[in-house]
Amino acid sequence: MTQISTQKPHRVAFIGAAAVILLGIALLISPWDGLIVALAWALIIAGGIASAMTLYFVRVPSR
């Protein structure tokens, strides 16, 4: 079983946020319409917020 490095968890979070953004973009260019477009935008916004939070918490010094 693969172990996730606990010293650099921000890399895993950042990759996850990028995957969510890419999934949202893929849903936007898909031929489906209606609620899927709203879901796509929600995923893109959530991924952007998650990546911004990840970058912020990497920069903030821990106590």
C-alpha positions in Angstrom: 0.0 0.0 0.0 1.3 3.4 -0.9 2.1 5.8 2.0 1.5 9.5 1.7 4.3 11.6 3.0 3.2 13.5 6.1 5.9 16.0 5.8 4.6 17.5 2.5 0.7 17.0 2.6 0.3 20.3 0.7 1.4 18.6 -2.5 -1.3 16.0 -2.2 -3.9 18.8 -1.5 -2.6 20.9 -4.4 -2.8 18.0 -6.8 -6.3 17.2 -5.6 -7.4 20.8 -6.2 -5.9 20.8 -9.7 -7.8 17.5 -10.4 -11.1 19.1 -9.3 -10.4 22.1 -11.5 -9.7 19.9 -14.5 -12.8 17.8 -13.9 -14.8 21.1 -13.8 -13.3 22.2 -17.1 -14.0 18.8 -18.6 -17.6 19.0 -17.6 -17.9 22.5 -19.1 -16.8 21.3 -22.5 -18.9 18.2 -22.3 -22.1 18.0 -24.4 -24.3 17.8 -21.3 -26.4 20.8 -20.4 -28.4 22.0 -17.5 -27.3 21.1 -14.0 -24.0 19.8 -15.2 -22.9 23.3 -16.1 -23.7 24.6 -12.6 -21.8 21.6 -11.1 -18.8 22.3 -13.4 -18.6 25.9 -12.2 -19.0 24.9 -8.6 -16.1 22.4 -9.0 -13.9 25.1 -10.6 -14.6 27.6 -7.9 -14.1 25.0 -5.1 -10.8 23.9 -6.7 -9.6 27.5 -6.9 -10.5 28.1 -3.3 -8.8 24.9 -2.2 -5.6 25.7 -4.1 -5.5 29.2 -2.7 -6.0 27.9 0.9 -3.3 25.3 0.3 -0.8 27.9 -0.9 -1.7 30.2 2.0 -1.3 27.5 4.7 2.1 26.5 3.2 3.3 30.1 3.6 1.9 30.7 7.1 4.5 29.8 9.7 3.3 27.2 12.2 3.6 28.0 15.9 
